[in-house]
Amino acid sequence: MGSSPTVRTFIFLGSMKKTKQQKNLRIIPLGGLGEVGRNMTLFEYQKKILIIDMGLRFPEETMPGIDYIIPNISYLAGKEKNILGVVFTHGHYDHIGAVPYFIEKLGKNLPMFAGRLTKGIILKRQKDFPGKPELNIKDVKDGDRIRLGPFEIEFVKLNHSISDNFGLLIKTPLGNIFHTSDFKFDPSPIYDLPTNFKRLRKIGKRGILLLMSDSTGAEEEGHSLSEKEIMENLEELFKKTKGRIIASTFASLINRMQQIITLSEKYKRKVAVDGYSMKTNVEITRNLGYLKIKRDTLIKPKQTADYPDSKITILCTGAQGEGEAVLMRIANKEHRFLRLKKGDTVIFSSSVVPGNERTVQMLKDNILRQKTNVFHYKMMDIHAGGHAQKEELKKMIEIMRPKFFMPIEGQYSMLVAHAELAKKAQIPQKNIIIAENGNIIDVTRNKISLSKKEVPSNYVMVDGLGVGDVGEVVLRDRKVLAEDGMFVIVAIVDRKTGRVRGSPDIISRGFVYLRESKELLAETRKKVITIINKATGGGVVNWAYLKNEIKEKIGSFLYSKTQRRPIVLPVIIEV
Amino acid sequence: MGSSPTVRTFIFLGSMKKTKQQKNLRIIPLGGLGEVGRNMTLFEYQKKILIIDMGLRFPEETMPGIDYIIPNISYLAGKEKNILGVVFTHGHYDHIGAVPYFIEKLGKNLPMFAGRLTKGIILKRQKDFPGKPELNIKDVKDGDRIRLGPFEIEFVKLNHSISDNFGLLIKTPLGNIFHTSDFKFDPSPIYDLPTNFKRLRKIGKRGILLLMSDSTGAEEEGHSLSEKEIMENLEELFKKTKGRIIASTFASLINRMQQIITLSEKYKRKVAVDGYSMKTNVEITRNLGYLKIKRDTLIKPKQTADYPDSKITILCTGAQGEGEAVLMRIANKEHRFLRLKKGDTVIFSSSVVPGNERTVQMLKDNILRQKTNVFHYKMMDIHAGGHAQKEELKKMIEIMRPKFFMPIEGQYSMLVAHAELAKKAQIPQKNIIIAENGNIIDVTRNKISLSKKEVPSNYVMVDGLGVGDVGEVVLRDRKVLAEDGMFVIVAIVDRKTGRVRGSPDIISRGFVYLRESKELLAETRKKVITIINKATGGGVVNWAYLKNEIKEKIGSFLYSKTQRRPIVLPVIIEV
């Protein structure tokens, strides 16, 4: 399988207008260390910039207090007028969630293009940010083409765990680029069309210069499960369950929500939807006609008591063990109306996001302690991810037969695994680029390479109303505070005598339990007084030096007594 | 398969001496919420107490700064003279690590019994705690029997990931109890004897009143991998690798370390061992003859540069992505001598401990970025856990044919899964006990039941030199500090005028970046002055009320401006 036949087909009007400007295409994925080009990608050609997606990520464990991480868009500062528009692949937050943070910076009238459902989700989210401008979004459907400057974008429906997911065929003056978005091949999805391979093959035949393909499943063997199999397994559970069914999944897994609702209707169960994000998504998708629910299926959580247990499904969030989510509140007996009881069946219809394993384990244990049944994806196939696995990824490469290949949307090890697949599919090593966010990928007709230059791509952290104001210093302090707490010493020094007045005040949190540490505190006070009186004893006092002295000496004293290192903060007041 | 034939065999001298004392046997697992009886278990009969294991656990994510969790032994307070002794199953820290914290409380001369290797590890650990008393440990070997009061304990070698692992046949006046320790059945272990099924069957035939069996693998289908398969796969890697091999595993996986060393010797590689715990364990096991190393195999990490890459193996800790461990330091270019280079092969020969998935992913990514090869247990079978899976667990139940069954050593969901296996093996539901730590399990000849009483079993946290002094209050403060930091306000009030002198000092950490928040700080100062001046304006000042007022008002002001809630600590000084 050579790639040269595909290249010959690139005769393209755009490329005729030769200028002395930048002749290559630059692709710049943004979004910090980690998954490349999942959240946001720039395509730049002769200074004109096309943006794909504007998503956010959830913080790492090492970022306490942080709500989200958003891409660093400082590269776009000063280039606002060159931005042609934003194209969204689908409505998951890692692809759309940063819009409210960027829209003012990038220009209120920035043209945006998204599927109808994606548009609905973006608009709903924008409402959660009062005072933000209205958005200029046009909705697109499968097969639509739009032109933005030198780019023509064709929307190509692909299966994922949410409707209106579009791969993008981006025609550029240099050739065609196919961006898969998140995708999987599903020969038998539920409430959705199966993958249209005929069309994909046609696209492949038009010649693909560069394939950018979803790597999330590149380390998983075989083929992802079809939603049909999931549906059949879920139906088994519905068939045999007599008590209430409590089905928890991601609020973003619209397809799974539909399955639970349809099965509930088939087995004459009412459905109570609970959890803010899930209720919101039910509302959006139902209003737009993406979720089919019979008129009298939905009831409120409070009403579940009015029906026999065998007639009740509770559809809720919290399968990841999130502290505030519905399932956790039910399991911890903190929910307003719902308590677990013997005979209930809890279904976790979602995989465990890495990092959440322990919390999910504790949640499961807590549910089992209440004598309920638990089913999760490790016990039977009641969850399928939204991402293609090795066999599907190979097939995508074989269909597109690209000249160049760039694995995107995955941790580095997944990109490496995906690149291996491409190599096995006869794409030469030099035509495969494993990039990182902030890299500049230079594409010409004959060559793909990483520029030596990079654009800023560090994390931008969102904490409450602050965007980017929490940096390394604040985070480092938070970590130290979390480990060993803080220890403030307030001492009053008499200006005349140079001696400490009274006994220094000590305020401490997160270090030791003060009431049981009176001796330690008394000793510390004594030491502080000695240090200060010695320093102020003769001549000019160097206050900065003195403070440092207290910090260090008291710090090591406390360490020797406790082997803990709280942040020591001396305050000395001269009166 | 009925259980009655097994019961008839229990004619036992001990049971003849009938007293009016407690006639039942009490089993009390200790160790906080979670894995039942992994760390420590008490057997109490007529006030005499036998202790099995004294281990520790690693803290949850919700316990910042905590080093370990140890069992709560307050139940033993006042009963020290009734303690017969401690029997250790094997040398892993979750079974022996709490010894230094308990030994003084329970009596310096407390008799202890452990395999030779276990004894070596316990003694070595005791040395890390200077000033602690010497221990009174007797070593035991397979087949040994000891008598402790009403209990006779026979040591029964079982396979695990460390040598000298003993299941315990505990003969009590009520009948025989078999405690499996951690175990797996391995028909072809490396450097170890295969499971002696003949002997186990003999034990089963003597009649088992209660089987307490390891549940760690109870949710895993099939049979655990044999170390022979692991060895063969590792050998494949050694055979084909040209560059250096960097093999990382748990320091507690002595068997795996032996495999790596043996393969290195076979393929003419020198071995540099790095990492404190691994070096320690190599030393202990080598001295005791458990680890076989040729005289000239080991070199120092510094010496690796003196040999061709094809002649080097580096055996190190850090497969869990631990921040300070060797592999992380190598990957982050922070190791004193070792840097990764193209051609290196890094082997992760261990599974990922739940909760470490993200860190291990980042570590792997970081290694791959340096163009090295990575092999881990998801790619090929180069790791086997030390725990029996479903088929082995069933077999253990079938061999022992116990009257009563108690799953131990696993998260609650694993205990439930293990209990399911026992039910399928025809043990009646009423004879199966799923307990929690702190429960009292009452055993008679005819009945096993949970007492309504419980013993204290909350977590005891070890933080530096403090044992149990960090409680809920301190932890809660640490969590808040980690999320949003702290904000100390120091104001000086003139006693005569009642007005604030100068401008209040503000000290803050982990909240906002102070240098970029001057406006916020200025506004806050103004507000503080207003609040104080108002309160001190007329008559008697209620200082406690005033402080609270500042806390609340400034707290909500800061929240309105930032949507963060730092701990606000006002200090008011009257001069």
Boltz contact constraints between the chains, C-beta under 6 A:
constraints:
  - contact:
      token1: [A, 64]
      token2: [B, 482]
      max_distance: 6.0
  - contact:
      token1: [A, 64]
      token2: [B, 483]
      max_distance: 6.0
  - contact:
      token1: [A, 65]
      token2: [B, 483]
      max_distance: 6.0
  - contact:
      token1: [A, 65]
      token2: [B, 484]
      max_distance: 6.0
  - contact:
      token1: [A, 354]
      token2: [B, 357]
      max_distance: 6.0
  - contact:
      token1: [A, 354]
      token2: [B, 358]
      max_distance: 6.0
  - contact:
      token1: [A, 355]
      token2: [B, 357]
      max_distance: 6.0
  - contact:
      token1: [A, 355]
      token2: [B, 358]
      max_distance: 6.0
  - contact:
      token1: [A, 357]
      token2: [B, 354]
      max_distance: 6.0
  - contact:
      token1: [A, 357]
      token2: [B, 355]
      max_distance: 6.0
  - contact:
      token1: [A, 358]
      token2: [B, 354]
      max_distance: 6.0
  - contact:
      token1: [A, 358]
      token2: [B, 355]
      max_distance: 6.0
  - contact:
      token1: [A, 361]
      token2: [B, 411]
      max_distance: 6.0
  - contact:
      token1: [A, 364]
      token2: [B, 413]
      max_distance: 6.0
  - contact:
      token1: [A, 365]
      token2: [B, 411]
      max_distance: 6.0
  - contact:
      token1: [A, 365]
      token2: [B, 412]
      max_distance: 6.0
  - contact:
      token1: [A, 365]
      token2: [B, 413]
      max_distance: 6.0
  - contact:
      token1: [A, 368]
      token2: [B, 412]
      max_distance: 6.0
  - contact:
      token1: [A, 368]
      token2: [B, 413]
      max_distance: 6.0
  - contact:
      token1: [A, 368]
      token2: [B, 416]
      max_distance: 6.0
  - contact:
      token1: [A, 411]
      token2: [B, 361]
      max_distance: 6.0
  - contact:
      token1: [A, 411]
      token2: [B, 365]
      max_distance: 6.0
  - contact:
      token1: [A, 412]
      token2: [B, 365]
      max_distance: 6.0
  - contact:
      token1: [A, 412]
      token2: [B, 368]
      max_distance: 6.0
  - contact:
      token1: [A, 413]
      token2: [B, 364]
      max_distance: 6.0
  - contact:
      token1: [A, 413]
      token2: [B, 365]
      max_distance: 6.0
  - contact:
      token1: [A, 413]
      token2: [B, 368]
      max_distance: 6.0
  - contact:
      token1: [A, 416]
      token2: [B, 368]
      max_distance: 6.0
  - contact:
      token1: [A, 464]
      token2: [B, 562]
      max_distance: 6.0
  - contact:
      token1: [A, 464]
      token2: [B, 563]
      max_distance: 6.0
  - contact:
      token1: [A, 464]
      token2: [B, 564]
      max_distance: 6.0
  - contact:
      token1: [A, 465]
      token2: [B, 562]
      max_distance: 6.0
  - contact:
      token1: [A, 465]
      token2: [B, 563]
      max_distance: 6.0
  - contact:
      token1: [A, 466]
      token2: [B, 562]
      max_distance: 6.0
  - contact:
      token1: [A, 469]
      token2: [B, 513]
      max_distance: 6.0
  - contact:
      token1: [A, 471]
      token2: [B, 513]
      max_distance: 6.0
  - contact:
      token1: [A, 474]
      token2: [B, 510]
      max_distance: 6.0
  - contact:
      token1: [A, 474]
      token2: [B, 513]
      max_distance: 6.0
  - contact:
      token1: [A, 477]
      token2: [B, 509]
      max_distance: 6.0
  - contact:
      token1: [A, 477]
      token2: [B, 510]
      max_distance: 6.0
  - contact:
      token1: [A, 478]
      token2: [B, 482]
      max_distance: 6.0
  - contact:
      token1: [A, 478]
      token2: [B, 510]
      max_distance: 6.0
  - contact:
      token1: [A, 481]
      token2: [B, 481]
      max_distance: 6.0
  - contact:
      token1: [A, 481]
      token2: [B, 510]
      max_distance: 6.0
  - contact:
      token1: [A, 482]
      token2: [B, 64]
      max_distance: 6.0
  - contact:
      token1: [A, 482]
      token2: [B, 478]
      max_distance: 6.0
  - contact:
      token1: [A, 482]
      token2: [B, 482]
      max_distance: 6.0
  - contact:
      token1: [A, 483]
      token2: [B, 64]
      max_distance: 6.0
  - contact:
      token1: [A, 483]
      token2: [B, 65]
      max_distance: 6.0
  - contact:
      token1: [A, 484]
      token2: [B, 65]
      max_distance: 6.0
  - contact:
      token1: [A, 486]
      token2: [B, 486]
      max_distance: 6.0
  - contact:
      token1: [A, 488]
      token2: [B, 488]
      max_distance: 6.0
  - contact:
      token1: [A, 490]
      token2: [B, 571]
      max_distance: 6.0
  - contact:
      token1: [A, 507]
      token2: [B, 569]
      max_distance: 6.0
  - contact:
      token1: [A, 509]
      token2: [B, 477]
      max_distance: 6.0
  - contact:
      token1: [A, 509]
      token2: [B, 567]
      max_distance: 6.0
  - contact:
      token1: [A, 510]
      token2: [B, 474]
      max_distance: 6.0
  - contact:
      token1: [A, 510]
      token2: [B, 477]
      max_distance: 6.0
  - contact:
      token1: [A, 510]
      token2: [B, 478]
      max_distance: 6.0
  - contact:
      token1: [A, 510]
      token2: [B, 481]
      max_distance: 6.0
  - contact:
      token1: [A, 513]
      token2: [B, 469]
      max_distance: 6.0
  - contact:
      token1: [A, 513]
      token2: [B, 474]
      max_distance: 6.0
  - contact:
      token1: [A, 562]
      token2: [B, 464]
      max_distance: 6.0
  - contact:
      token1: [A, 562]
      token2: [B, 465]
      max_distance: 6.0
  - contact:
      token1: [A, 562]
      token2: [B, 466]
      max_distance: 6.0
  - contact:
      token1: [A, 563]
      token2: [B, 464]
      max_distance: 6.0
  - contact:
      token1: [A, 563]
      token2: [B, 465]
      max_distance: 6.0
  - contact:
      token1: [A, 564]
      token2: [B, 464]
      max_distance: 6.0
  - contact:
      token1: [A, 567]
      token2: [B, 509]
      max_distance: 6.0
  - contact:
      token1: [A, 569]
      token2: [B, 507]
      max_distance: 6.0
  - contact:
      token1: [A, 571]
      token2: [B, 490]
      max_distance: 6.0
  - contact:
      token1: [A, 575]
      token2: [B, 575]
      max_distance: 6.0
